[in-house]
């Protein structure tokens, strides 16, 4: 159900499984290569067939303006899917999320709460629920 142009925010504490969730998503999309955490590189790009998936991790950003200076704005809203870990680090600069996934650690398990932030996200979650 993922479509070009989607923006997905991943939130949760360190170790909640944000990168693991992205890794599982990429595997489900048929990507068989190495999936690295973008903690130090800030972004990893995964071309999958005709789809481009950008995986951002802003945990190590010192100032929100670093996001602007890096030119990441160009990746959003086009033909790519952008998944963002730690979106609060650049609050107010990112485009709105279509879907927000909040991960919580509950003992040895994880709980994911999905919420739609745009009509596009609402349609996607409605289709997922059906």
Short mmCIF file of the C-alpha atoms (twelve columns), coordinates in Angstrom:
data_MODEL
# 
_entry.id   MODEL 
# 
loop_
_atom_site.group_PDB 
_atom_site.id 
_atom_site.type_symbol 
_atom_site.label_atom_id 
_atom_site.label_alt_id 
_atom_site.label_comp_id 
_atom_site.label_asym_id 
_atom_site.label_seq_id 
_atom_site.Cartn_x 
_atom_site.Cartn_y 
_atom_site.Cartn_z 
_atom_site.pdbx_PDB_model_num 
ATOM 1   C CA . UNK A 1   0.000  0.000  0.000  1 
ATOM 2   C CA . UNK A 2   2.995  2.314  0.165  1 
ATOM 3   C CA . UNK A 3   3.012  4.896  -2.568 1 
ATOM 4   C CA . UNK A 4   5.460  7.514  -3.793 1 
ATOM 5   C CA . UNK A 5   5.207  10.823 -1.979 1 
ATOM 6   C CA . UNK A 6   4.496  9.390  1.487  1 
ATOM 7   C CA . UNK A 7   6.178  10.776 4.575  1 
ATOM 8   C CA . UNK A 8   6.256  8.531  7.638  1 
ATOM 9   C CA . UNK A 9   7.529  9.596  11.052 1 
ATOM 10  C CA . UNK A 10  8.906  7.011  13.480 1 
ATOM 11  C CA . UNK A 11  9.017  8.002  17.136 1 
ATOM 12  C CA . UNK A 12  10.043 6.170  20.257 1 
ATOM 13  C CA . UNK A 13  12.942 5.834  22.669 1 
ATOM 14  C CA . UNK A 14  16.377 4.483  21.783 1 
ATOM 15  C CA . UNK A 15  16.149 0.743  21.238 1 
ATOM 16  C CA . UNK A 16  12.420 0.754  20.496 1 
ATOM 17  C CA . UNK A 17  12.970 -0.806 17.074 1 
ATOM 18  C CA . UNK A 18  12.646 2.069  14.606 1 
ATOM 19  C CA . UNK A 19  15.437 0.865  12.330 1 
ATOM 20  C CA . UNK A 20  14.317 -2.740 12.749 1 
ATOM 21  C CA . UNK A 21  10.845 -1.701 11.553 1 
ATOM 22  C CA . UNK A 22  12.353 -0.054 8.465  1 
ATOM 23  C CA . UNK A 23  14.473 -3.155 7.836  1 
ATOM 24  C CA . UNK A 24  11.338 -5.343 7.965  1 
ATOM 25  C CA . UNK A 25  9.490  -2.985 5.647  1 
ATOM 26  C CA . UNK A 26  12.325 -3.084 3.119  1 
ATOM 27  C CA . UNK A 27  12.433 -6.883 3.265  1 
ATOM 28  C CA . UNK A 28  8.657  -6.992 2.680  1 
ATOM 29  C CA . UNK A 29  9.184  -4.766 -0.381 1 
ATOM 30  C CA . UNK A 30  11.727 -7.256 -1.747 1 
ATOM 31  C CA . UNK A 31  14.962 -5.449 -0.878 1 
ATOM 32  C CA . UNK A 32  17.601 -8.088 -0.114 1 
ATOM 33  C CA . UNK A 33  20.659 -5.889 0.364  1 
ATOM 34  C CA . UNK A 34  22.199 -4.614 3.566  1 
ATOM 35  C CA . UNK A 35  20.000 -2.263 5.598  1 
ATOM 36  C CA . UNK A 36  22.126 0.082  7.680  1 
ATOM 37  C CA . UNK A 37  21.089 2.480  10.385 1 
ATOM 38  C CA . UNK A 38  21.527 6.056  9.138  1 
ATOM 39  C CA . UNK A 39  22.454 7.315  12.613 1 
ATOM 40  C CA . UNK A 40  25.822 8.637  11.431 1 
ATOM 41  C CA . UNK A 41  25.129 9.229  7.737  1 
ATOM 42  C CA . UNK A 42  21.706 10.856 8.458  1 
ATOM 43  C CA . UNK A 43  20.140 9.205  5.381  1 
ATOM 44  C CA . UNK A 44  20.225 5.929  3.476  1 
ATOM 45  C CA . UNK A 45  18.601 5.557  0.062  1 
ATOM 46  C CA . UNK A 46  17.056 2.269  -1.054 1 
ATOM 47  C CA . UNK A 47  15.981 1.984  -4.693 1 
ATOM 48  C CA . UNK A 48  13.334 -0.733 -4.952 1 
ATOM 49  C CA . UNK A 49  12.086 -1.335 -8.478 1 
ATOM 50  C CA . UNK A 50  10.585 2.031  -9.479 1 
ATOM 51  C CA . UNK A 51  10.313 3.182  -5.872 1 
ATOM 52  C CA . UNK A 52  12.881 5.179  -3.919 1 
ATOM 53  C CA . UNK A 53  12.789 4.926  -0.139 1 
ATOM 54  C CA . UNK A 54  14.769 7.415  1.947  1 
ATOM 55  C CA . UNK A 55  15.450 6.386  5.529  1 
ATOM 56  C CA . UNK A 56  16.414 9.410  7.639  1 
ATOM 57  C CA . UNK A 57  17.692 9.390  11.215 1 
ATOM 58  C CA . UNK A 58  18.047 12.824 12.798 1 
ATOM 59  C CA . UNK A 59  19.094 11.672 16.276 1 
ATOM 60  C CA . UNK A 60  22.575 13.180 15.935 1 
ATOM 61  C CA . UNK A 61  21.572 16.522 14.418 1 
ATOM 62  C CA . UNK A 62  22.872 19.346 16.549 1 
ATOM 63  C CA . UNK A 63  20.684 22.115 15.149 1 
ATOM 64  C CA . UNK A 64  17.520 21.883 13.031 1 
ATOM 65  C CA . UNK A 65  19.116 24.168 10.431 1 
ATOM 66  C CA . UNK A 66  21.566 21.351 9.605  1 
ATOM 67  C CA . UNK A 67  18.606 19.652 7.900  1 
ATOM 68  C CA . UNK A 68  18.113 22.681 5.654  1 
ATOM 69  C CA . UNK A 69  21.836 23.000 4.928  1 
ATOM 70  C CA . UNK A 70  22.063 19.314 3.952  1 
ATOM 71  C CA . UNK A 71  19.449 19.818 1.206  1 
ATOM 72  C CA . UNK A 72  17.151 17.049 2.434  1 
ATOM 73  C CA . UNK A 73  14.019 19.060 1.616  1 
ATOM 74  C CA . UNK A 74  14.317 17.947 -2.022 1 
ATOM 75  C CA . UNK A 75  13.667 14.291 -1.091 1 
ATOM 76  C CA . UNK A 76  10.211 15.028 0.327  1 
ATOM 77  C CA . UNK A 77  6.963  15.285 -1.611 1 
ATOM 78  C CA . UNK A 78  8.200  13.861 -4.887 1 
ATOM 79  C CA . UNK A 79  8.435  10.312 -6.140 1 
ATOM 80  C CA . UNK A 80  10.042 8.923  -2.981 1 
ATOM 81  C CA . UNK A 81  8.842  7.545  0.307  1 
ATOM 82  C CA . UNK A 82  10.551 9.278  3.229  1 
ATOM 83  C CA . UNK A 83  10.740 7.529  6.588  1 
ATOM 84  C CA . UNK A 84  12.069 9.739  9.378  1 
ATOM 85  C CA . UNK A 85  13.433 8.652  12.735 1 
ATOM 86  C CA . UNK A 86  13.587 11.390 15.395 1 
ATOM 87  C CA . UNK A 87  11.455 13.915 13.452 1 
ATOM 88  C CA . UNK A 88  11.193 16.100 16.553 1 
ATOM 89  C CA . UNK A 89  14.857 17.083 16.037 1 
ATOM 90  C CA . UNK A 90  13.785 19.163 13.022 1 
ATOM 91  C CA . UNK A 91  10.303 20.103 14.187 1 
ATOM 92  C CA . UNK A 92  8.712  22.816 12.105 1 
ATOM 93  C CA . UNK A 93  11.005 22.250 9.131  1 
ATOM 94  C CA . UNK A 94  9.841  18.843 7.924  1 
ATOM 95  C CA . UNK A 95  6.766  18.431 5.774  1 
ATOM 96  C CA . UNK A 96  3.857  16.975 7.755  1 
ATOM 97  C CA . UNK A 97  3.786  13.214 8.181  1 
ATOM 98  C CA . UNK A 98  1.151  11.248 6.360  1 
ATOM 99  C CA . UNK A 99  1.514  8.568  9.013  1 
ATOM 100 C CA . UNK A 100 3.128  8.657  12.429 1 
ATOM 101 C CA . UNK A 101 4.243  5.406  14.036 1 
ATOM 102 C CA . UNK A 102 4.931  5.624  17.758 1 
ATOM 103 C CA . UNK A 103 6.911  2.673  19.108 1 
ATOM 104 C CA . UNK A 104 6.864  1.801  22.787 1 
ATOM 105 C CA . UNK A 105 8.867  -0.806 24.666 1 
ATOM 106 C CA . UNK A 106 6.622  -3.075 26.746 1 
ATOM 107 C CA . UNK A 107 8.825  -5.617 28.483 1 
ATOM 108 C CA . UNK A 108 10.427 -7.757 25.776 1 
ATOM 109 C CA . UNK A 109 7.835  -6.729 23.199 1 
ATOM 110 C CA . UNK A 110 7.131  -3.568 21.235 1 
ATOM 111 C CA . UNK A 111 3.843  -1.768 20.694 1 
ATOM 112 C CA . UNK A 112 3.278  0.303  17.552 1 
ATOM 113 C CA . UNK A 113 0.579  2.968  17.427 1 
ATOM 114 C CA . UNK A 114 -0.212 4.247  13.944 1 
ATOM 115 C CA . UNK A 115 -1.983 7.539  13.362 1 
ATOM 116 C CA . UNK A 116 -2.877 9.421  10.215 1 
ATOM 117 C CA . UNK A 117 -1.755 13.031 10.009 1 
ATOM 118 C CA . UNK A 118 -3.063 13.831 6.506  1 
ATOM 119 C CA . UNK A 119 -5.981 12.693 4.324  1 
ATOM 120 C CA . UNK A 120 -3.525 10.533 2.350  1 
ATOM 121 C CA . UNK A 121 -2.412 8.870  5.568  1 
ATOM 122 C CA . UNK A 122 -6.043 8.422  6.611  1 
ATOM 123 C CA . UNK A 123 -6.845 6.665  3.346  1 
ATOM 124 C CA . UNK A 124 -3.832 4.402  3.725  1 
ATOM 125 C CA . UNK A 125 -4.723 3.430  7.305  1 
ATOM 126 C CA . UNK A 126 -8.341 2.880  6.298  1 
ATOM 127 C CA . UNK A 127 -7.206 0.470  3.563  1 
ATOM 128 C CA . UNK A 128 -4.847 -1.233 6.023  1 
ATOM 129 C CA . UNK A 129 -7.662 -1.636 8.550  1 
ATOM 130 C CA . UNK A 130 -9.942 -3.156 5.897  1 
# 
